[in-house]
Amino acid sequence: MNDGILRNLIRIGTVSSVNEINGTVRVIFEDKDNMVSDELPLLSSEYNLPKIKDQVLCLFLPNGVEAGFCLGSFYSLVNPPPVKNKDLFYKKFDDGTWIQYNKTTKELNIGSAGAINIIGDVNVQGNLHVTGAINGN
């Protein structure tokens, strides 16, 4: 495989548009004279599309930049990690809602910008501590 093809297999770019229906993004590559990719599917098992202007890593097939995948965003100086603890799983959403799981203490914490609704039966095993009112229908 020649050197020019290898340099184009893995590329860093910026999301220029998001197709919510197809779960794809178009990415602009500033180092390639602002070339814009075709719609790239996200290589992910969850529906969590990047935002426009997010920096992403893309993987292309060796026949050009028409066919490939967006691997997603990554941590860098532009996008630093939100927490610095190897024992945490942490996910933050655009509205400020967050989920944090500590693998050492086995504790799950959720901070929500809105209501949390659980659909279905709820069983509690252990102690229940409530701060605030309990309202029913």
Backbone as a printed PyTorch tensor [residue, N CA C, xyz], in Angstrom:
tensor([[[  0.8550,  -1.1690,   0.0000],
         [  0.0000,   0.0000,   0.0000],
         [  0.8990,   1.2280,   0.0000]],

        [[  0.6070,   2.2030,  -0.8790],
         [  1.5030,   3.3500,  -0.9470],
         [  1.2700,   4.3210,   0.1940]],

        [[  2.2660,   5.1690,   0.4160],
         [  2.2840,   6.0760,   1.5600],
         [  1.1200,   7.0700,   1.5360]],

        [[  0.7240,   7.5470,   0.3570],
         [ -0.3800,   8.5000,   0.2480],
         [ -1.6950,   7.9150,   0.7100]],

        [[ -1.9430,   6.6510,   0.4080],
         [ -3.1780,   5.9920,   0.8310],
         [ -3.1830,   5.8250,   2.3450]],

        [[ -2.0450,   5.4170,   2.9140],
         [ -1.9710,   5.2280,   4.3710],
         [ -2.2690,   6.5080,   5.1260]],

        [[ -1.7920,   7.6530,   4.6100],
         [ -2.0160,   8.9350,   5.2940],
         [ -3.4830,   9.3250,   5.3150]],

        [[ -4.2850,   8.7620,   4.4270],
         [ -5.6920,   9.1280,   4.3590],
         [ -6.6270,   8.1170,   5.0170]],

        [[ -6.1040,   7.0080,   5.5340],
         [ -6.9560,   6.0030,   6.1700],
         [ -7.5280,   6.4900,   7.4950]],

        [[ -6.7260,   7.1500,   8.2870],
         [ -7.1500,   7.6510,   9.5960],
         [ -6.9900,   9.1650,   9.5770]],

        [[ -8.0980,   9.8740,   9.8110],
         [ -8.0800,  11.3270,   9.7150],
         [ -8.7880,  11.9490,  10.9170]],

        [[ -8.3230,  13.1220,  11.3170],
         [ -8.9720,  13.9200,  12.3530],
         [ -9.6530,  15.0950,  11.6640]],

        [[-10.9140,  15.3240,  12.0190],
         [-11.6460,  16.4360,  11.4290],
         [-12.6670,  16.9890,  12.4020]],

        [[-13.5010,  17.8840,  11.8910],
         [-14.5090,  18.5610,  12.6930],
         [-15.8770,  18.2970,  12.0810]],

        [[-16.8400,  17.9330,  12.9160],
         [-18.1940,  17.6460,  12.4410],
         [-18.7900,  18.9240,  11.8510]],

        [[-19.2610,  18.8170,  10.5960],
         [-19.8680,  19.9750,   9.9260],
         [-21.3890,  19.8490,   9.8310]],

        [[-21.9120,  18.6150,   9.8480],
         [-23.3650,  18.4300,   9.8610],
         [-23.6900,  17.0700,  10.4640]],

        [[-24.9110,  16.9610,  10.9880],
         [-25.3760,  15.7390,  11.6390],
         [-26.7110,  15.3400,  11.0140]],

        [[-26.8270,  14.0760,  10.6100],
         [-28.0840,  13.5440,  10.0890],
         [-28.6800,  12.6530,  11.1780]],

        [[-29.6680,  13.1870,  11.8980],
         [-30.2550,  12.4810,  13.0350],
         [-31.0180,  11.2350,  12.6130]],

        [[-31.6100,  11.2560,  11.4310],
         [-32.4050,  10.1230,  10.9450],
         [-31.5110,   8.9260,  10.6350]],

        [[-30.4210,   9.1750,   9.9020],
         [-29.5250,   8.0930,   9.4850],
         [-28.4290,   7.7900,  10.4960]],

        [[-28.2500,   8.6490,  11.4980],
         [-27.1730,   8.4390,  12.4690],
         [-25.8070,   8.6190,  11.8350]],

        [[-25.6910,   9.6340,  10.9600],
         [-24.4350,   9.8880,  10.2540],
         [-23.9820,  11.3260,  10.4610]],

        [[-22.7310,  11.5690,  10.1310],
         [-22.1750,  12.9240,  10.1960],
         [-21.3610,  13.1940,   8.9380]],

        [[-21.2310,  14.4570,   8.6190],
         [-20.2650,  14.9020,   7.6110],
         [-19.1560,  15.5930,   8.3850]],

        [[-17.9320,  15.3710,   7.9280],
         [-16.7700,  15.8800,   8.6520],
         [-15.9300,  16.7220,   7.6980]],

        [[-15.4860,  17.8740,   8.1860],
         [-14.6140,  18.7400,   7.4090],
         [-13.1700,  18.5120,   7.8530]],

        [[-12.2770,  18.4130,   6.8730],
         [-10.8620,  18.1870,   7.1520],
         [-10.0910,  19.4450,   6.7710]],

        [[ -9.7390,  20.2360,   7.7880],
         [ -9.0580,  21.5060,   7.5580],
         [ -7.7080,  21.3100,   6.8650]],

        [[ -7.0280,  20.2010,   7.1810],
         [ -5.7100,  19.9490,   6.5950],
         [ -5.7940,  19.4680,   5.1500]],

        [[ -6.9870,  19.2810,   4.6320],
         [ -7.2090,  18.8540,   3.2450],
         [ -8.0180,  19.9260,   2.5080]],

        [[ -7.6370,  21.1920,   2.7030],
         [ -8.3080,  22.3210,   2.0560],
         [ -9.8110,  22.3430,   2.3440]],

        [[-10.1690,  22.0540,   3.5920],
         [-11.5590,  22.0680,   4.0530],
         [-12.4700,  21.1210,   3.2710]],

        [[-11.8940,  20.0010,   2.8360],
         [-12.6740,  18.9720,   2.1550],
         [-13.7100,  18.4210,   3.1400]],

        [[-14.9460,  18.1860,   2.6520],
         [-16.0170,  17.6550,   3.4810],
         [-16.2960,  16.2220,   3.0400]],

        [[-16.3840,  15.3260,   4.0040],
         [-16.6420,  13.9130,   3.7160],
         [-18.0770,  13.6980,   3.2560]],

        [[-18.3300,  12.5240,   2.6950],
         [-19.6950,  12.0630,   2.5120],
         [-20.2560,  11.7760,   3.8990]],

        [[-21.5360,  11.4180,   3.9830],
         [-22.1050,  11.0620,   5.2830],
         [-21.4250,   9.7970,   5.7950]],

        [[-20.9120,   9.8770,   7.0190],
         [-20.2010,   8.7620,   7.6340],
         [-21.0200,   8.2020,   8.7860]],

        [[-21.2580,   6.8910,   8.8050],
         [-21.9410,   6.3010,   9.9580],
         [-21.0290,   6.3040,  11.1750]],

        [[-21.6400,   6.4040,  12.3490],
         [-20.8660,   6.3290,  13.5830],
         [-20.6420,   4.8810,  13.9610]],

        [[-19.4360,   4.5550,  14.3340],
         [-19.1040,   3.2060,  14.7720],
         [-19.3960,   3.1510,  16.2630]],

        [[-20.6680,   2.8630,  16.5950],
         [-21.1110,   2.9250,  17.9820],
         [-22.3200,   2.0250,  18.1640]],

        [[-22.4880,   1.5180,  19.3720],
         [-23.6690,   0.7140,  19.6770],
         [-24.6890,   1.5150,  20.4810]],

        [[-24.4720,   2.8210,  20.6140],
         [-25.4260,   3.6690,  21.3080],
         [-25.7610,   4.8620,  20.4300]],

        [[-26.9300,   5.4040,  20.6030],
         [-27.3380,   6.5860,  19.8410],
         [-26.8960,   7.8060,  20.6230]],

        [[-25.7480,   8.3380,  20.2350],
         [-25.1850,   9.5090,  20.8880],
         [-24.3750,  10.2630,  19.8470]],

        [[-25.0690,  11.0530,  19.0440],
         [-24.4250,  11.7330,  17.9310],
         [-23.5580,  12.8870,  18.4260]],

        [[-22.3920,  13.0820,  17.7900],
         [-21.5710,  14.2390,  18.1610],
         [-22.2530,  15.5320,  17.7180]],

        [[-21.8150,  16.6340,  18.2750],
         [-22.3570,  17.9420,  17.9340],
         [-21.5350,  18.5510,  16.7920]],

        [[-22.1540,  19.4790,  16.0810],
         [-21.4210,  20.2390,  15.0810],
         [-20.2750,  20.9610,  15.7920]],

        [[-19.1220,  20.9560,  15.1790],
         [-17.8570,  21.5390,  15.6640],
         [-17.0950,  20.6050,  16.5980]],

        [[-17.6310,  19.4070,  16.9200],
         [-16.8620,  18.4360,  17.7050],
         [-15.7090,  17.9030,  16.8600]],

        [[-14.5690,  17.7180,  17.4740],
         [-13.4230,  17.1010,  16.8190],
         [-13.5960,  15.5870,  16.8830]],

        [[-13.4430,  14.8950,  15.7340],
         [-13.6710,  13.4530,  15.6740],
         [-12.5480,  12.7550,  14.9140]],

        [[-12.4550,  11.4550,  15.1620],
         [-11.5040,  10.5960,  14.4720],
         [-12.2770,   9.7490,  13.4750]],

        [[-11.7920,   9.7060,  12.2260],
         [-12.4770,   8.9680,  11.1650],
         [-11.5470,   7.9130,  10.5810]],

        [[-12.1370,   6.8110,  10.1600],
         [-11.4070,   5.7130,   9.5340],
         [-12.0130,   5.4850,   8.1510]],

        [[-11.1650,   5.5100,   7.1240],
         [-11.6340,   5.3610,   5.7520],
         [-11.1100,   4.0810,   5.1360]],

        [[-11.8560,   3.5680,   4.1760],
         [-11.4080,   2.4280,   3.3950],
         [-10.2950,   2.9000,   2.4580]],

        [[ -9.4210,   2.0130,   2.0190],
         [ -8.2570,   2.4520,   1.2400],
         [ -8.5740,   2.9820,  -0.1540]],

        [[ -9.8270,   2.9180,  -0.5940],
         [-10.1460,   3.3970,  -1.9330],
         [-10.5550,   4.8670,  -1.9750]],

        [[-10.3860,   5.6300,  -0.9060],
         [-10.6890,   7.0580,  -0.9020],
         [-11.4650,   7.4570,   0.3270]],

        [[-11.8850,   8.7440,   0.3570],
         [-12.5990,   9.2550,   1.5280],
         [-14.1130,   9.2350,   1.3240]],

        [[-14.5800,   8.4770,   0.3560],
         [-16.0230,   8.3700,   0.1400],
         [-16.6460,   7.3710,   1.1020]],

        [[-15.9400,   6.3090,   1.4360],
         [-16.4910,   5.2520,   2.2800],
         [-15.6540,   5.1280,   3.5500]],

        [[-16.3190,   5.2710,   4.6890],
         [-15.6000,   5.1580,   5.9510],
         [-16.5520,   5.2630,   7.1180]],

        [[-15.9820,   5.4860,   8.2920],
         [-16.7390,   5.5500,   9.5320],
         [-16.2190,   6.6900,  10.3910]],

        [[-17.1000,   7.2690,  11.1850],
         [-16.6890,   8.2100,  12.2230],
         [-16.5630,   7.3960,  13.5020]],

        [[-15.3660,   7.3420,  14.0500],
         [-15.1360,   6.5610,  15.2630],
         [-15.5810,   7.3060,  16.5150]],

        [[-15.7800,   8.6180,  16.4050],
         [-16.2490,   9.4150,  17.5290],
         [-15.2370,  10.4450,  17.9740]],

        [[-15.6140,  11.1850,  19.0020],
         [-14.7320,  12.2150,  19.5380],
         [-13.7300,  11.5910,  20.5100]],

        [[-12.7630,  12.3740,  20.9050],
         [-11.6980,  11.8750,  21.7690],
         [-11.2140,  13.0100,  22.6570]],

        [[-10.5040,  12.6390,  23.7260],
         [ -9.9730,  13.6410,  24.6430],
         [ -8.6710,  14.2110,  24.1000]],

        [[ -8.5240,  15.5100,  24.2640],
         [ -7.3400,  16.2160,  23.7750],
         [ -7.2360,  17.5340,  24.5320]],

        [[ -6.3130,  18.3830,  24.1180],
         [ -6.2260,  19.7210,  24.7170],
         [ -7.4810,  20.5290,  24.4070]],

        [[ -8.0840,  20.2860,  23.2500],
         [ -9.3140,  20.9690,  22.8580],
         [-10.5070,  20.4240,  23.6290]],

        [[-10.5020,  19.1290,  23.9290],
         [-11.6010,  18.4520,  24.6120],
         [-11.0370,  17.6160,  25.7620]],

        [[-10.7080,  18.2540,  26.9070],
         [-10.0950,  17.4990,  28.0170],
         [-11.1030,  16.5890,  28.7050]],

        [[-10.6210,  15.5190,  29.3670],
         [-11.5300,  14.6190,  30.0820],
         [-12.2860,  15.3630,  31.1870]],

        [[-13.5740,  15.0400,  31.4020],
         [-14.3520,  15.7350,  32.4320],
         [-13.9930,  15.3160,  33.8500]],

        [[-13.4550,  14.1190,  34.0280],
         [-12.9990,  13.6470,  35.3350],
         [-11.6330,  13.0020,  35.1500]],

        [[-10.9130,  12.8470,  36.2260],
         [ -9.5730,  12.2610,  36.1600],
         [ -9.4360,  11.1810,  37.2200]],

        [[-10.1250,  10.0510,  37.0060],
         [-10.1060,   8.9540,  37.9590],
         [-10.3750,   7.6720,  37.1850]],

        [[ -9.4050,   6.7680,  37.1330],
         [ -9.5270,   5.5410,  36.3450],
         [-10.6360,   4.6220,  36.8440]],

        [[-11.1290,   4.8150,  38.0550],
         [-12.1770,   3.9650,  38.6120],
         [-13.5830,   4.4370,  38.2840]],

        [[-13.7020,   5.5550,  37.5590],
         [-15.0210,   6.1070,  37.2700],
         [-15.4430,   5.8620,  35.8270]],

        [[-16.7140,   5.5270,  35.6560],
         [-17.3870,   5.6570,  34.3660],
         [-18.1870,   6.9360,  34.4950]],

        [[-18.0230,   7.8530,  33.5520],
         [-18.6990,   9.1460,  33.6580],
         [-19.2400,   9.5360,  32.2950]],

        [[-20.4950,   9.9330,  32.2720],
         [-21.1300,  10.3860,  31.0420],
         [-21.8640,  11.6660,  31.3540]],

        [[-21.5410,  12.7410,  30.5960],
         [-22.2200,  14.0200,  30.7830],
         [-22.9600,  14.3630,  29.4940]],

        [[-24.1780,  14.8460,  29.6490],
         [-25.0070,  15.2340,  28.5210],
         [-24.9690,  16.7460,  28.3530]],

        [[-25.3870,  17.2270,  27.1860],
         [-25.3000,  18.6480,  26.8570],
         [-26.0740,  19.5500,  27.8120]],

        [[-27.1570,  19.0430,  28.4190],
         [-27.9680,  19.8800,  29.3030],
         [-27.4590,  19.9030,  30.7420]],

        [[-26.3300,  19.2290,  31.0030],
         [-25.7760,  19.1940,  32.3500],
         [-26.0830,  17.9200,  33.1140]],

        [[-26.9950,  17.0910,  32.6140],
         [-27.2910,  15.8000,  33.2490],
         [-26.0500,  14.9170,  33.1790]],

        [[-25.8170,  14.1230,  34.2330],
         [-24.6360,  13.2560,  34.2470],
         [-24.9320,  11.9430,  34.9570]],

        [[-24.1440,  10.9390,  34.5910],
         [-24.1860,   9.6230,  35.2290],
         [-22.7560,   9.2750,  35.6030]],

        [[-22.5670,   8.8270,  36.8320],
         [-21.2260,   8.4440,  37.2810],
         [-21.3100,   7.1350,  38.0510]],

        [[-20.4650,   6.1790,  37.6570],
         [-20.3910,   4.9100,  38.3740],
         [-18.9650,   4.7050,  38.8500]],

        [[-18.8160,   4.4550,  40.1490],
         [-17.5030,   4.1920,  40.7280],
         [-17.3210,   2.6810,  40.8230]],

        [[-16.3690,   2.1550,  40.0570],
         [-16.1350,   0.7000,  40.0120],
         [-15.5540,   0.1610,  41.3160]],

        [[-14.9310,   1.0060,  42.0940],
         [-14.3490,   0.5750,  43.3600],
         [-15.4030,   0.5180,  44.4650]],

        [[-16.1710,   1.5950,  44.6140],
         [-17.1700,   1.6550,  45.6870],
         [-18.5130,   1.0550,  45.2790]],

        [[-18.6800,   0.7680,  43.9690],
         [-19.9310,   0.2160,  43.4200],
         [-21.0950,   1.1940,  43.5760]],

        [[-20.7960,   2.4740,  43.5990],
         [-21.8070,   3.4990,  43.7840],
         [-22.1650,   4.1440,  42.4540]],

        [[-23.4680,   4.2880,  42.2050],
         [-23.9920,   4.9310,  41.0040],
         [-24.6280,   6.2490,  41.4020]],

        [[-24.2160,   7.3360,  40.7710],
         [-24.7870,   8.6540,  41.0300],
         [-25.3210,   9.2230,  39.7270]],

        [[-26.4720,   9.8840,  39.8190],
         [-27.0950,  10.5040,  38.6570],
         [-27.4650,  11.9310,  39.0460]],

        [[-27.0840,  12.8660,  38.2340],
         [-27.4910,  14.2530,  38.4000],
         [-28.3230,  14.6250,  37.1870]],

        [[-29.5460,  15.0550,  37.3920],
         [-30.4460,  15.2980,  36.2640],
         [-30.8710,  16.7560,  36.1960]],

        [[-30.8800,  17.2980,  34.9950],
         [-31.3550,  18.6580,  34.7710],
         [-32.8790,  18.7190,  34.7860]],

        [[-33.5150,  17.5650,  34.6690],
         [-34.9780,  17.4920,  34.6800],
         [-35.4370,  16.3250,  35.5200]],

        [[-36.6910,  15.9570,  35.3540],
         [-37.2690,  14.8490,  36.1150],
         [-36.6530,  13.5220,  35.6810]],

        [[-36.6120,  12.5680,  36.5980],
         [-36.2100,  11.1950,  36.2860],
         [-37.4720,  10.3520,  36.3870]],

        [[-37.8400,   9.7090,  35.2990],
         [-39.0470,   8.8950,  35.2560],
         [-38.6610,   7.4400,  35.0790]],

        [[-39.2040,   6.5860,  35.9220],
         [-38.9860,   5.1450,  35.8100],
         [-40.3190,   4.5310,  35.4150]],

        [[-40.3330,   3.8380,  34.2980],
         [-41.5550,   3.2220,  33.7950],
         [-41.5130,   1.7400,  34.1710]],

        [[-42.4430,   1.2960,  34.9590],
         [-42.4710,  -0.1000,  35.3860],
         [-42.4110,  -0.2060,  36.8940]],

        [[-42.3980,  -1.4260,  37.3610],
         [-42.3380,  -1.6880,  38.7930],
         [-40.9790,  -1.3130,  39.3430]],

        [[-40.9430,  -0.8550,  40.5840],
         [-39.6930,  -0.5020,  41.2430],
         [-39.6060,  -1.2960,  42.5380]],

        [[-38.5470,  -2.0190,  42.6970],
         [-38.2850,  -2.7670,  43.9260],
         [-37.0360,  -2.1880,  44.5800]],

        [[-37.1010,  -1.9720,  45.8690],
         [-35.9610,  -1.4510,  46.6130],
         [-35.5420,  -2.5090,  47.6200]],

        [[-34.2980,  -2.9340,  47.5360],
         [-33.7430,  -3.8500,  48.5350],
         [-32.6620,  -3.0730,  49.2670]],

        [[-32.8600,  -2.8600,  50.5080],
         [-31.9230,  -2.0540,  51.2740],
         [-32.6400,  -0.8460,  51.8380]],

        [[-31.8820,   0.0680,  52.3660],
         [-32.4380,   1.2490,  53.0070],
         [-32.8120,   2.2990,  51.9670]],

        [[-33.8800,   3.0120,  52.2370],
         [-34.3190,   4.1020,  51.3760],
         [-34.2670,   5.3820,  52.1910]],

        [[-33.4830,   6.3280,  51.7220],
         [-33.3710,   7.6300,  52.3930],
         [-33.9350,   8.6790,  51.4570]],

        [[-34.8750,   9.4840,  51.9510],
         [-35.5160,  10.4980,  51.1300],
         [-35.3100,  11.8580,  51.7620]],

        [[-34.8660,  12.8040,  50.9400],
         [-34.7980,  14.2030,  51.3720],
         [-35.8350,  14.9220,  50.5240]],

        [[-36.8570,  15.4670,  51.1350],
         [-37.9370,  16.0950,  50.3930],
         [-39.2010,  15.2910,  50.5260]],

        [[-40.2220,  15.7040,  49.8160],
         [-41.5550,  15.1120,  49.9450],
         [-41.6870,  13.8720,  49.0600]],

        [[-42.5660,  12.9500,  49.4780],
         [-42.9800,  11.8290,  48.6470],
         [-44.4290,  12.1030,  48.2650]],

        [[-44.6540,  12.2370,  46.9770],
         [-45.9970,  12.5760,  46.4830],
         [-46.5590,  11.3930,  45.7320]],

        [[-47.8420,  11.1750,  45.8240],
         [-48.5070,  10.0930,  45.1020],
         [-49.7590,  10.5790,  44.4210]],

        [[-50.3100,   9.7100,  43.6160],
         [-51.5600,  10.0590,  42.9190],
         [-52.7550,   9.6120,  43.7080]]])
